[in-house]
């Protein structure tokens, strides 16, 4: 008679397997996400470096990881704190604990002089294309054509006969609002008309032109937040590497060189300036947002102080990118591919027949670095109830 052995179920508990989890990281140069296996103690920095290494980005210091905010407005995104364990942040704040987004966090201002790595430059280019399409970087139709021509040259090389309007209009990147306004065909025709101006410009050079052009446009590198000023009027705060922009009926820009301190107390956000008459207070939606804005200010200012403060030469050259009156200069010195440096004379030629201004004085504020003042004061012991930079 057959018999069965009844064995006790194992009570073995695999601690290692329970402490590991998989995060999918979305990146812009592929529809396929990158899966990262992390431990519960893995920091955001470890995840960032892992992803950048796998897609050949050699300068991860310019990038960050974003998540969609739990309970926030549709599509609201925030940055992971790279110094803290990533799992705890996602469990507390993220709408999807298994997905992150690799994005440019620090938008350089001085052309491409700080970008020495090809993979980093390429991802910057992809990020800016994404920003233009989604309307975070604002441009008019003429500017959109010039940007699309740079991207066309970067991605598809010299213009060919097969590059017809019907062929290119599905490949070029224009702002969604222009496409919705039925401008796609006209814009594509103009790109083809200007294509000869970039003949034989290399991929790297065209990407560099695109990046430097975007630096002159309104919205470049800004992360925005709704707030109210001291009179209760609605304003938009824009935090960037260049400083803090307050968009309202009368726009105001506070470059880091003029800011003495930034303080956060609950949902109040204060900017203290070297000139006390310029001090200002804003009210944001909640204390969590106030704290997040303060942290973002600290990070952006730190990047400015480390990388951008002394980049005056490139900033001066880059300032007039879209403002040349003489459009007939030689293109012999268009770009030095080995250094990815943009020459002013070549820029004038590349502009072709276009003659237009940067569409907002708050664009990239490259000129504010020309006479950079003292760095922001750091208080190591904040006053009770305040958070100081």
Short mmCIF file of the C-alpha atoms (twelve columns), coordinates in Angstrom:
data_MODEL
# 
_entry.id   MODEL 
# 
loop_
_atom_site.group_PDB 
_atom_site.id 
_atom_site.type_symbol 
_atom_site.label_atom_id 
_atom_site.label_alt_id 
_atom_site.label_comp_id 
_atom_site.label_asym_id 
_atom_site.label_seq_id 
_atom_site.Cartn_x 
_atom_site.Cartn_y 
_atom_site.Cartn_z 
_atom_site.pdbx_PDB_model_num 
ATOM 1   C CA . UNK A 1   0.000  0.000  0.000   1 
ATOM 2   C CA . UNK A 2   1.539  3.282  -1.016  1 
ATOM 3   C CA . UNK A 3   2.021  5.815  1.657   1 
ATOM 4   C CA . UNK A 4   2.840  9.498  1.752   1 
ATOM 5   C CA . UNK A 5   5.381  11.287 3.797   1 
ATOM 6   C CA . UNK A 6   4.035  14.441 5.386   1 
ATOM 7   C CA . UNK A 7   6.841  16.950 5.580   1 
ATOM 8   C CA . UNK A 8   6.745  20.254 7.403   1 
ATOM 9   C CA . UNK A 9   6.643  23.316 5.236   1 
ATOM 10  C CA . UNK A 10  9.897  25.194 5.341   1 
ATOM 11  C CA . UNK A 11  9.960  28.267 7.541   1 
ATOM 12  C CA . UNK A 12  13.022 29.585 5.714   1 
ATOM 13  C CA . UNK A 13  12.750 33.356 5.243   1 
ATOM 14  C CA . UNK A 14  14.879 34.911 2.531   1 
ATOM 15  C CA . UNK A 15  15.735 38.303 3.977   1 
ATOM 16  C CA . UNK A 16  17.692 39.334 0.888   1 
ATOM 17  C CA . UNK A 17  14.812 38.720 -1.525  1 
ATOM 18  C CA . UNK A 18  12.410 40.681 0.654   1 
ATOM 19  C CA . UNK A 19  14.680 43.735 0.741   1 
ATOM 20  C CA . UNK A 20  15.073 43.979 -3.037  1 
ATOM 21  C CA . UNK A 21  12.698 45.659 -5.441  1 
ATOM 22  C CA . UNK A 22  12.685 46.631 -9.110  1 
ATOM 23  C CA . UNK A 23  12.244 50.183 -10.386 1 
ATOM 24  C CA . UNK A 24  11.516 50.934 -14.046 1 
ATOM 25  C CA . UNK A 25  13.183 54.137 -15.219 1 
ATOM 26  C CA . UNK A 26  11.757 55.955 -18.232 1 
ATOM 27  C CA . UNK A 27  14.315 57.663 -20.475 1 
ATOM 28  C CA . UNK A 28  13.889 59.856 -23.527 1 
ATOM 29  C CA . UNK A 29  15.955 58.012 -26.121 1 
ATOM 30  C CA . UNK A 30  13.919 54.810 -26.095 1 
ATOM 31  C CA . UNK A 31  10.372 53.624 -25.568 1 
ATOM 32  C CA . UNK A 32  11.811 50.817 -23.434 1 
ATOM 33  C CA . UNK A 33  12.282 51.488 -19.730 1 
ATOM 34  C CA . UNK A 34  15.403 50.490 -17.814 1 
ATOM 35  C CA . UNK A 35  14.815 48.105 -14.904 1 
ATOM 36  C CA . UNK A 36  16.984 48.649 -11.834 1 
ATOM 37  C CA . UNK A 37  17.121 46.178 -8.963  1 
ATOM 38  C CA . UNK A 38  17.618 48.098 -5.734  1 
ATOM 39  C CA . UNK A 39  17.656 47.398 -2.032  1 
ATOM 40  C CA . UNK A 40  15.495 49.191 0.495   1 
ATOM 41  C CA . UNK A 41  18.544 51.244 1.467   1 
ATOM 42  C CA . UNK A 42  19.638 52.194 -2.062  1 
ATOM 43  C CA . UNK A 43  19.788 55.955 -2.498  1 
ATOM 44  C CA . UNK A 44  18.524 57.975 -5.414  1 
ATOM 45  C CA . UNK A 45  22.138 58.729 -6.337  1 
ATOM 46  C CA . UNK A 46  22.926 55.029 -6.671  1 
ATOM 47  C CA . UNK A 47  19.935 54.524 -8.949  1 
ATOM 48  C CA . UNK A 48  20.829 57.597 -11.032 1 
ATOM 49  C CA . UNK A 49  24.425 56.500 -11.555 1 
ATOM 50  C CA . UNK A 50  23.295 52.982 -12.475 1 
ATOM 51  C CA . UNK A 51  20.907 54.259 -15.150 1 
ATOM 52  C CA . UNK A 52  23.351 56.821 -16.574 1 
ATOM 53  C CA . UNK A 53  26.092 54.212 -16.841 1 
ATOM 54  C CA . UNK A 54  23.784 51.842 -18.732 1 
ATOM 55  C CA . UNK A 55  22.841 54.421 -21.380 1 
ATOM 56  C CA . UNK A 56  26.335 55.938 -21.676 1 
ATOM 57  C CA . UNK A 57  25.730 59.277 -19.959 1 
ATOM 58  C CA . UNK A 58  29.125 60.316 -18.639 1 
ATOM 59  C CA . UNK A 59  28.042 63.389 -16.635 1 
ATOM 60  C CA . UNK A 60  25.250 62.249 -14.299 1 
ATOM 61  C CA . UNK A 61  25.713 65.385 -12.171 1 
ATOM 62  C CA . UNK A 62  23.405 67.279 -14.560 1 
ATOM 63  C CA . UNK A 63  20.520 64.830 -14.179 1 
ATOM 64  C CA . UNK A 64  17.918 63.718 -11.679 1 
ATOM 65  C CA . UNK A 65  15.069 61.254 -11.197 1 
ATOM 66  C CA . UNK A 66  11.451 62.376 -11.138 1 
ATOM 67  C CA . UNK A 67  8.271  60.753 -9.861  1 
ATOM 68  C CA . UNK A 68  4.592  61.534 -10.260 1 
ATOM 69  C CA . UNK A 69  3.166  63.081 -7.097  1 
ATOM 70  C CA . UNK A 70  0.587  61.083 -5.169  1 
ATOM 71  C CA . UNK A 71  -2.656 63.045 -4.898  1 
ATOM 72  C CA . UNK A 72  -1.234 65.926 -6.924  1 
ATOM 73  C CA . UNK A 73  -2.656 67.524 -10.023 1 
ATOM 74  C CA . UNK A 74  -2.558 65.375 -13.154 1 
ATOM 75  C CA . UNK A 75  1.024  64.800 -14.250 1 
ATOM 76  C CA . UNK A 76  2.599  66.782 -11.385 1 
ATOM 77  C CA . UNK A 77  6.228  65.690 -11.050 1 
ATOM 78  C CA . UNK A 78  8.890  66.183 -8.395  1 
ATOM 79  C CA . UNK A 79  12.528 65.296 -7.947  1 
ATOM 80  C CA . UNK A 80  13.808 62.407 -5.871  1 
ATOM 81  C CA . UNK A 81  16.143 63.432 -3.042  1 
ATOM 82  C CA . UNK A 82  19.289 61.710 -4.299  1 
ATOM 83  C CA . UNK A 83  20.883 61.536 -0.851  1 
ATOM 84  C CA . UNK A 84  18.078 59.534 0.769   1 
ATOM 85  C CA . UNK A 85  16.852 55.928 0.320   1 
ATOM 86  C CA . UNK A 86  14.645 55.907 -2.728  1 
ATOM 87  C CA . UNK A 87  12.059 53.348 -1.577  1 
ATOM 88  C CA . UNK A 88  10.882 55.421 1.401   1 
ATOM 89  C CA . UNK A 89  10.411 58.514 -0.737  1 
ATOM 90  C CA . UNK A 90  8.358  56.676 -3.330  1 
ATOM 91  C CA . UNK A 91  6.188  54.950 -0.737  1 
ATOM 92  C CA . UNK A 92  5.388  58.291 0.872   1 
ATOM 93  C CA . UNK A 93  5.075  60.646 -2.084  1 
ATOM 94  C CA . UNK A 94  4.810  58.782 -5.401  1 
ATOM 95  C CA . UNK A 95  1.636  57.836 -7.257  1 
ATOM 96  C CA . UNK A 96  3.519  54.883 -8.765  1 
ATOM 97  C CA . UNK A 97  6.229  53.365 -6.577  1 
ATOM 98  C CA . UNK A 98  7.659  51.362 -9.476  1 
ATOM 99  C CA . UNK A 99  8.309  54.072 -12.088 1 
ATOM 100 C CA . UNK A 100 10.831 56.922 -12.236 1 
ATOM 101 C CA . UNK A 101 11.796 59.334 -15.014 1 
ATOM 102 C CA . UNK A 102 15.372 60.261 -15.944 1 
ATOM 103 C CA . UNK A 103 15.417 63.949 -16.842 1 
ATOM 104 C CA . UNK A 104 17.785 66.919 -17.007 1 
ATOM 105 C CA . UNK A 105 17.646 68.630 -13.609 1 
ATOM 106 C CA . UNK A 106 20.277 71.344 -14.088 1 
ATOM 107 C CA . UNK A 107 19.974 73.313 -17.318 1 
ATOM 108 C CA . UNK A 108 23.335 74.823 -18.245 1 
ATOM 109 C CA . UNK A 109 23.395 78.469 -19.311 1 
ATOM 110 C CA . UNK A 110 26.816 78.876 -20.908 1 
ATOM 111 C CA . UNK A 111 26.326 77.201 -24.264 1 
ATOM 112 C CA . UNK A 112 27.718 73.684 -24.163 1 
ATOM 113 C CA . UNK A 113 31.046 74.579 -22.568 1 
ATOM 114 C CA . UNK A 114 30.231 72.474 -19.498 1 
ATOM 115 C CA . UNK A 115 29.104 69.442 -21.494 1 
ATOM 116 C CA . UNK A 116 32.175 67.394 -22.362 1 
ATOM 117 C CA . UNK A 117 30.490 64.032 -22.891 1 
ATOM 118 C CA . UNK A 118 28.726 63.016 -26.110 1 
ATOM 119 C CA . UNK A 119 26.047 60.946 -24.369 1 
ATOM 120 C CA . UNK A 120 25.275 63.810 -21.993 1 
ATOM 121 C CA . UNK A 121 24.998 66.304 -24.849 1 
ATOM 122 C CA . UNK A 122 22.688 63.986 -26.780 1 
ATOM 123 C CA . UNK A 123 20.367 63.535 -23.802 1 
ATOM 124 C CA . UNK A 124 20.306 67.294 -23.202 1 
ATOM 125 C CA . UNK A 125 19.251 67.688 -26.823 1 
ATOM 126 C CA . UNK A 126 16.461 65.116 -26.412 1 
ATOM 127 C CA . UNK A 127 15.275 66.783 -23.199 1 
ATOM 128 C CA . UNK A 128 15.051 70.207 -24.827 1 
ATOM 129 C CA . UNK A 129 13.172 68.801 -27.818 1 
ATOM 130 C CA . UNK A 130 10.735 67.292 -25.320 1 
ATOM 131 C CA . UNK A 131 10.391 70.634 -23.516 1 
ATOM 132 C CA . UNK A 132 9.722  72.499 -26.771 1 
ATOM 133 C CA . UNK A 133 7.088  70.004 -27.922 1 
ATOM 134 C CA . UNK A 134 5.258  70.126 -24.586 1 
ATOM 135 C CA . UNK A 135 5.403  73.919 -24.360 1 
ATOM 136 C CA . UNK A 136 7.671  74.255 -21.335 1 
ATOM 137 C CA . UNK A 137 10.050 76.212 -23.561 1 
ATOM 138 C CA . UNK A 138 8.154  78.920 -25.422 1 
ATOM 139 C CA . UNK A 139 8.939  79.881 -28.996 1 
ATOM 140 C CA . UNK A 140 7.240  81.619 -31.904 1 
ATOM 141 C CA . UNK A 141 6.887  79.987 -35.361 1 
ATOM 142 C CA . UNK A 142 10.159 81.434 -36.712 1 
ATOM 143 C CA . UNK A 143 12.047 80.165 -33.690 1 
ATOM 144 C CA . UNK A 144 10.318 76.789 -33.970 1 
ATOM 145 C CA . UNK A 145 11.518 76.472 -37.582 1 
ATOM 146 C CA . UNK A 146 15.135 77.219 -36.667 1 
ATOM 147 C CA . UNK A 147 15.031 74.721 -33.805 1 
ATOM 148 C CA . UNK A 148 13.435 72.074 -36.025 1 
ATOM 149 C CA . UNK A 149 16.126 72.643 -38.646 1 
ATOM 150 C CA . UNK A 150 18.851 72.065 -36.052 1 
ATOM 151 C CA . UNK A 151 17.153 68.877 -34.854 1 
ATOM 152 C CA . UNK A 152 16.624 67.682 -38.441 1 
ATOM 153 C CA . UNK A 153 20.343 68.053 -39.155 1 
ATOM 154 C CA . UNK A 154 21.270 66.374 -35.863 1 
ATOM 155 C CA . UNK A 155 19.032 63.370 -36.432 1 
ATOM 156 C CA . UNK A 156 18.889 62.893 -40.210 1 
ATOM 157 C CA . UNK A 157 21.954 64.661 -41.611 1 
ATOM 158 C CA . UNK A 158 22.118 66.617 -44.861 1 
ATOM 159 C CA . UNK A 159 18.878 67.290 -46.687 1 
ATOM 160 C CA . UNK A 160 18.045 64.766 -49.401 1 
ATOM 161 C CA . UNK A 161 15.497 64.718 -52.212 1 
ATOM 162 C CA . UNK A 162 13.451 62.094 -50.405 1 
ATOM 163 C CA . UNK A 163 13.034 64.484 -47.459 1 
ATOM 164 C CA . UNK A 164 9.728  65.834 -48.711 1 
ATOM 165 C CA . UNK A 165 7.126  67.656 -46.633 1 
ATOM 166 C CA . UNK A 166 5.095  64.465 -46.251 1 
ATOM 167 C CA . UNK A 167 8.208  62.572 -45.175 1 
ATOM 168 C CA . UNK A 168 9.529  65.112 -42.672 1 
ATOM 169 C CA . UNK A 169 6.326  66.379 -41.090 1 
ATOM 170 C CA . UNK A 170 5.946  63.135 -39.144 1 
ATOM 171 C CA . UNK A 171 9.564  63.277 -37.947 1 
ATOM 172 C CA . UNK A 172 10.177 66.909 -36.994 1 
ATOM 173 C CA . UNK A 173 9.446  68.226 -33.514 1 
ATOM 174 C CA . UNK A 174 7.245  71.323 -33.221 1 
ATOM 175 C CA . UNK A 175 5.267  72.676 -30.244 1 
ATOM 176 C CA . UNK A 176 1.985  70.828 -29.868 1 
ATOM 177 C CA . UNK A 177 0.018  74.076 -29.878 1 
ATOM 178 C CA . UNK A 178 1.355  74.907 -33.352 1 
ATOM 179 C CA . UNK A 179 0.409  71.477 -34.633 1 
ATOM 180 C CA . UNK A 180 -3.074 71.898 -33.155 1 
ATOM 181 C CA . UNK A 181 -3.280 75.223 -35.011 1 
ATOM 182 C CA . UNK A 182 -2.718 73.362 -38.312 1 
ATOM 183 C CA . UNK A 183 0.693  74.946 -38.908 1 
ATOM 184 C CA . UNK A 184 2.606  71.681 -39.338 1 
ATOM 185 C CA . UNK A 185 2.789  71.691 -43.138 1 
ATOM 186 C CA . UNK A 186 3.848  75.349 -43.415 1 
ATOM 187 C CA . UNK A 187 6.475  74.947 -40.708 1 
ATOM 188 C CA . UNK A 188 7.877  71.841 -42.391 1 
ATOM 189 C CA . UNK A 189 8.066  73.633 -45.747 1 
ATOM 190 C CA . UNK A 190 10.092 76.415 -44.140 1 
ATOM 191 C CA . UNK A 191 12.470 73.900 -42.524 1 
ATOM 192 C CA . UNK A 192 13.140 72.379 -45.950 1 
ATOM 193 C CA . UNK A 193 13.689 75.873 -47.369 1 
ATOM 194 C CA . UNK A 194 16.364 76.586 -44.730 1 
ATOM 195 C CA . UNK A 195 17.922 73.106 -44.728 1 
ATOM 196 C CA . UNK A 196 20.805 74.041 -47.054 1 
ATOM 197 C CA . UNK A 197 22.171 76.451 -44.433 1 
ATOM 198 C CA . UNK A 198 23.213 73.493 -42.277 1 
ATOM 199 C CA . UNK A 199 24.714 71.380 -45.051 1 
ATOM 200 C CA . UNK A 200 27.585 69.217 -43.707 1 
ATOM 201 C CA . UNK A 201 27.105 70.399 -40.110 1 
ATOM 202 C CA . UNK A 202 27.802 67.338 -37.941 1 
ATOM 203 C CA . UNK A 203 25.369 65.710 -35.544 1 
ATOM 204 C CA . UNK A 204 27.245 66.965 -32.498 1 
ATOM 205 C CA . UNK A 205 27.452 70.498 -33.858 1 
ATOM 206 C CA . UNK A 206 23.735 70.580 -34.677 1 
ATOM 207 C CA . UNK A 207 22.852 69.307 -31.199 1 
ATOM 208 C CA . UNK A 208 25.054 72.022 -29.703 1 
ATOM 209 C CA . UNK A 209 23.304 74.668 -31.797 1 
ATOM 210 C CA . UNK A 210 19.930 73.410 -30.606 1 
ATOM 211 C CA . UNK A 211 20.954 73.498 -26.942 1 
ATOM 212 C CA . UNK A 212 22.426 76.998 -27.167 1 
ATOM 213 C CA . UNK A 213 19.372 78.270 -29.038 1 
ATOM 214 C CA . UNK A 214 16.993 76.969 -26.379 1 
ATOM 215 C CA . UNK A 215 18.974 78.783 -23.695 1 
ATOM 216 C CA . UNK A 216 17.668 82.064 -25.130 1 
ATOM 217 C CA . UNK A 217 13.992 81.189 -24.889 1 
ATOM 218 C CA . UNK A 218 11.416 81.851 -22.201 1 
ATOM 219 C CA . UNK A 219 10.822 78.870 -19.936 1 
ATOM 220 C CA . UNK A 220 14.245 77.289 -20.414 1 
ATOM 221 C CA . UNK A 221 15.165 75.261 -17.333 1 
ATOM 222 C CA . UNK A 222 12.338 76.590 -15.180 1 
ATOM 223 C CA . UNK A 223 10.317 74.529 -12.719 1 
ATOM 224 C CA . UNK A 224 7.149  76.440 -11.905 1 
ATOM 225 C CA . UNK A 225 4.808  76.643 -8.917  1 
ATOM 226 C CA . UNK A 226 1.560  78.480 -8.305  1 
ATOM 227 C CA . UNK A 227 1.678  80.959 -5.412  1 
ATOM 228 C CA . UNK A 228 0.155  84.166 -4.084  1 
ATOM 229 C CA . UNK A 229 2.041  87.370 -3.388  1 
ATOM 230 C CA . UNK A 230 1.683  89.548 -0.287  1 
ATOM 231 C CA . UNK A 231 -1.420 91.182 -1.761  1 
ATOM 232 C CA . UNK A 232 -3.087 87.844 -2.438  1 
ATOM 233 C CA . UNK A 233 -2.621 88.078 -6.212  1 
ATOM 234 C CA . UNK A 234 -1.860 84.910 -8.171  1 
ATOM 235 C CA . UNK A 235 1.739  84.561 -9.363  1 
ATOM 236 C CA . UNK A 236 3.924  81.808 -10.770 1 
ATOM 237 C CA . UNK A 237 7.314  81.102 -9.222  1 
ATOM 238 C CA . UNK A 238 9.944  79.759 -11.624 1 
ATOM 239 C CA . UNK A 239 13.029 78.181 -10.055 1 
ATOM 240 C CA . UNK A 240 16.105 77.684 -12.239 1 
ATOM 241 C CA . UNK A 241 19.897 77.661 -12.277 1 
ATOM 242 C CA . UNK A 242 19.824 81.396 -13.014 1 
ATOM 243 C CA . UNK A 243 17.636 82.401 -10.061 1 
ATOM 244 C CA . UNK A 244 13.963 82.883 -9.196  1 
ATOM 245 C CA . UNK A 245 11.430 84.295 -11.637 1 
ATOM 246 C CA . UNK A 246 8.104  85.704 -10.453 1 
ATOM 247 C CA . UNK A 247 5.636  85.766 -13.331 1 
ATOM 248 C CA . UNK A 248 2.650  88.054 -12.825 1 
ATOM 249 C CA . UNK A 249 1.241  91.211 -14.400 1 
ATOM 250 C CA . UNK A 250 4.656  92.769 -13.754 1 
ATOM 251 C CA . UNK A 251 7.352  90.111 -14.052 1 
ATOM 252 C CA . UNK A 252 10.292 90.165 -11.677 1 
ATOM 253 C CA . UNK A 253 13.563 88.256 -11.830 1 
ATOM 254 C CA . UNK A 254 15.789 87.624 -8.794  1 
ATOM 255 C CA . UNK A 255 19.244 86.388 -9.908  1 
ATOM 256 C CA . UNK A 256 21.164 84.379 -7.325  1 
ATOM 257 C CA . UNK A 257 23.776 87.141 -7.111  1 
ATOM 258 C CA . UNK A 258 21.125 89.481 -5.654  1 
ATOM 259 C CA . UNK A 259 19.595 86.962 -3.241  1 
ATOM 260 C CA . UNK A 260 20.939 86.900 0.292   1 
ATOM 261 C CA . UNK A 261 18.749 84.141 1.675   1 
ATOM 262 C CA . UNK A 262 15.707 82.004 0.996   1 
ATOM 263 C CA . UNK A 263 13.494 80.938 3.889   1 
ATOM 264 C CA . UNK A 264 10.605 78.548 4.221   1 
ATOM 265 C CA . UNK A 265 8.197  78.401 7.149   1 
ATOM 266 C CA . UNK A 266 5.203  76.135 6.662   1 
ATOM 267 C CA . UNK A 267 3.505  77.379 3.481   1 
ATOM 268 C CA . UNK A 268 5.327  80.724 3.432   1 
ATOM 269 C CA . UNK A 269 8.277  81.223 1.114   1 
ATOM 270 C CA . UNK A 270 10.490 84.301 1.590   1 
ATOM 271 C CA . UNK A 271 13.183 85.771 -0.644  1 
ATOM 272 C CA . UNK A 272 15.650 88.003 1.215   1 
ATOM 273 C CA . UNK A 273 17.734 90.213 -1.071  1 
ATOM 274 C CA . UNK A 274 20.947 92.161 -0.630  1 
ATOM 275 C CA . UNK A 275 18.736 95.224 -0.932  1 
ATOM 276 C CA . UNK A 276 16.225 94.804 1.908   1 
ATOM 277 C CA . UNK A 277 13.676 96.850 -0.037  1 
ATOM 278 C CA . UNK A 278 13.467 93.959 -2.505  1 
ATOM 279 C CA . UNK A 279 12.520 91.369 0.137   1 
ATOM 280 C CA . UNK A 280 9.324  89.527 -0.714  1 
ATOM 281 C CA . UNK A 281 7.052  86.814 0.703   1 
ATOM 282 C CA . UNK A 282 4.840  84.313 -1.103  1 
ATOM 283 C CA . UNK A 283 2.245  81.818 0.032   1 
ATOM 284 C CA . UNK A 284 2.137  78.392 -1.606  1 
ATOM 285 C CA . UNK A 285 -0.487 75.650 -1.410  1 
ATOM 286 C CA . UNK A 286 0.882  73.732 1.583   1 
ATOM 287 C CA . UNK A 287 3.931  73.256 3.798   1 
ATOM 288 C CA . UNK A 288 5.196  70.256 1.798   1 
ATOM 289 C CA . UNK A 289 5.295  72.364 -1.357  1 
ATOM 290 C CA . UNK A 290 7.020  75.191 0.515   1 
ATOM 291 C CA . UNK A 291 9.704  72.836 1.774   1 
ATOM 292 C CA . UNK A 292 10.146 71.331 -1.690  1 
ATOM 293 C CA . UNK A 293 10.559 74.764 -3.321  1 
ATOM 294 C CA . UNK A 294 13.171 75.702 -0.732  1 
ATOM 295 C CA . UNK A 295 15.123 72.470 -1.344  1 
ATOM 296 C CA . UNK A 296 14.978 73.044 -5.094  1 
ATOM 297 C CA . UNK A 297 16.335 76.576 -4.618  1 
ATOM 298 C CA . UNK A 298 19.210 75.220 -2.537  1 
ATOM 299 C CA . UNK A 299 20.096 72.623 -5.176  1 
ATOM 300 C CA . UNK A 300 19.872 75.019 -8.119  1 
ATOM 301 C CA . UNK A 301 21.948 77.649 -6.330  1 
ATOM 302 C CA . UNK A 302 24.552 75.045 -5.413  1 
ATOM 303 C CA . UNK A 303 24.825 74.036 -9.064  1 
ATOM 304 C CA . UNK A 304 25.131 77.683 -10.122 1 
ATOM 305 C CA . UNK A 305 27.873 78.349 -7.567  1 
ATOM 306 C CA . UNK A 306 29.795 75.237 -8.587  1 
ATOM 307 C CA . UNK A 307 29.468 75.291 -12.373 1 
ATOM 308 C CA . UNK A 308 27.966 78.457 -13.836 1 
ATOM 309 C CA . UNK A 309 29.178 81.385 -11.755 1 
ATOM 310 C CA . UNK A 310 32.421 81.883 -13.672 1 
ATOM 311 C CA . UNK A 311 31.193 80.895 -17.142 1 
ATOM 312 C CA . UNK A 312 31.063 84.514 -18.276 1 
ATOM 313 C CA . UNK A 313 32.764 84.256 -21.657 1 
ATOM 314 C CA . UNK A 314 30.421 81.611 -23.025 1 
ATOM 315 C CA . UNK A 315 27.436 83.420 -21.543 1 
ATOM 316 C CA . UNK A 316 28.330 86.680 -23.285 1 
ATOM 317 C CA . UNK A 317 28.681 84.913 -26.618 1 
ATOM 318 C CA . UNK A 318 25.463 82.971 -26.119 1 
ATOM 319 C CA . UNK A 319 23.431 86.037 -25.164 1 
ATOM 320 C CA . UNK A 320 23.007 87.294 -28.738 1 
ATOM 321 C CA . UNK A 321 22.276 83.941 -30.335 1 
ATOM 322 C CA . UNK A 322 19.015 85.072 -31.932 1 
ATOM 323 C CA . UNK A 323 19.801 88.780 -32.260 1 
ATOM 324 C CA . UNK A 324 22.358 89.099 -35.076 1 
ATOM 325 C CA . UNK A 325 21.769 91.871 -37.596 1 
ATOM 326 C CA . UNK A 326 24.608 90.844 -39.914 1 
ATOM 327 C CA . UNK A 327 23.582 87.523 -41.438 1 
ATOM 328 C CA . UNK A 328 26.353 87.207 -44.035 1 
ATOM 329 C CA . UNK A 329 29.349 86.195 -41.940 1 
ATOM 330 C CA . UNK A 330 31.612 83.356 -43.006 1 
ATOM 331 C CA . UNK A 331 30.693 79.871 -41.813 1 
ATOM 332 C CA . UNK A 332 34.267 78.579 -42.051 1 
ATOM 333 C CA . UNK A 333 34.571 78.543 -38.274 1 
ATOM 334 C CA . UNK A 334 31.024 77.284 -37.637 1 
ATOM 335 C CA . UNK A 335 31.907 74.931 -34.807 1 
ATOM 336 C CA . UNK A 336 34.928 73.214 -33.380 1 
ATOM 337 C CA . UNK A 337 33.553 69.695 -33.053 1 
ATOM 338 C CA . UNK A 338 36.239 68.612 -30.639 1 
ATOM 339 C CA . UNK A 339 35.278 71.307 -28.137 1 
ATOM 340 C CA . UNK A 340 31.595 71.803 -29.050 1 
ATOM 341 C CA . UNK A 341 32.124 75.563 -28.926 1 
ATOM 342 C CA . UNK A 342 29.854 77.886 -30.879 1 
ATOM 343 C CA . UNK A 343 31.408 80.809 -32.721 1 
ATOM 344 C CA . UNK A 344 29.466 84.041 -32.879 1 
ATOM 345 C CA . UNK A 345 30.130 84.597 -36.595 1 
ATOM 346 C CA . UNK A 346 28.840 81.149 -37.486 1 
ATOM 347 C CA . UNK A 347 25.731 81.779 -35.438 1 
ATOM 348 C CA . UNK A 348 24.985 84.826 -37.529 1 
ATOM 349 C CA . UNK A 349 25.218 82.788 -40.704 1 
ATOM 350 C CA . UNK A 350 23.191 79.872 -39.391 1 
ATOM 351 C CA . UNK A 351 20.330 82.261 -38.655 1 
ATOM 352 C CA . UNK A 352 19.733 82.413 -42.419 1 
ATOM 353 C CA . UNK A 353 17.057 84.943 -43.322 1 
ATOM 354 C CA . UNK A 354 15.460 84.937 -39.879 1 
ATOM 355 C CA . UNK A 355 15.692 88.155 -37.893 1 
ATOM 356 C CA . UNK A 356 13.881 88.026 -34.578 1 
ATOM 357 C CA . UNK A 357 14.409 88.689 -30.917 1 
ATOM 358 C CA . UNK A 358 14.383 86.412 -27.911 1 
ATOM 359 C CA . UNK A 359 10.723 86.512 -27.018 1 
ATOM 360 C CA . UNK A 360 11.003 87.393 -23.337 1 
ATOM 361 C CA . UNK A 361 13.494 89.335 -21.232 1 
ATOM 362 C CA . UNK A 362 13.229 86.533 -18.688 1 
ATOM 363 C CA . UNK A 363 14.528 83.993 -21.219 1 
ATOM 364 C CA . UNK A 364 17.795 82.495 -19.991 1 
ATOM 365 C CA . UNK A 365 19.263 85.517 -18.187 1 
ATOM 366 C CA . UNK A 366 22.737 84.655 -19.423 1 
ATOM 367 C CA . UNK A 367 23.837 88.241 -18.774 1 
ATOM 368 C CA . UNK A 368 23.309 87.996 -15.029 1 
ATOM 369 C CA . UNK A 369 26.471 85.920 -14.712 1 
ATOM 370 C CA . UNK A 370 28.688 88.591 -16.287 1 
ATOM 371 C CA . UNK A 371 29.208 90.282 -12.930 1 
ATOM 372 C CA . UNK A 372 28.379 87.519 -10.503 1 
ATOM 373 C CA . UNK A 373 28.277 88.807 -6.972  1 
ATOM 374 C CA . UNK A 374 28.824 87.031 -3.667  1 
ATOM 375 C CA . UNK A 375 27.291 83.623 -3.228  1 
ATOM 376 C CA . UNK A 376 24.214 83.145 -1.103  1 
ATOM 377 C CA . UNK A 377 24.708 83.157 2.654   1 
ATOM 378 C CA . UNK A 378 24.521 79.754 4.318   1 
ATOM 379 C CA . UNK A 379 23.313 79.537 7.888   1 
ATOM 380 C CA . UNK A 380 24.304 76.260 9.481   1 
ATOM 381 C CA . UNK A 381 21.925 76.793 12.399  1 
ATOM 382 C CA . UNK A 382 18.521 77.929 11.092  1 
ATOM 383 C CA . UNK A 383 16.239 79.924 13.336  1 
ATOM 384 C CA . UNK A 384 13.331 77.954 14.824  1 
ATOM 385 C CA . UNK A 385 10.499 77.536 12.341  1 
ATOM 386 C CA . UNK A 386 12.537 78.620 9.326   1 
ATOM 387 C CA . UNK A 387 14.670 76.897 6.757   1 
ATOM 388 C CA . UNK A 388 17.579 78.932 5.444   1 
ATOM 389 C CA . UNK A 389 19.961 78.491 2.551   1 
# 
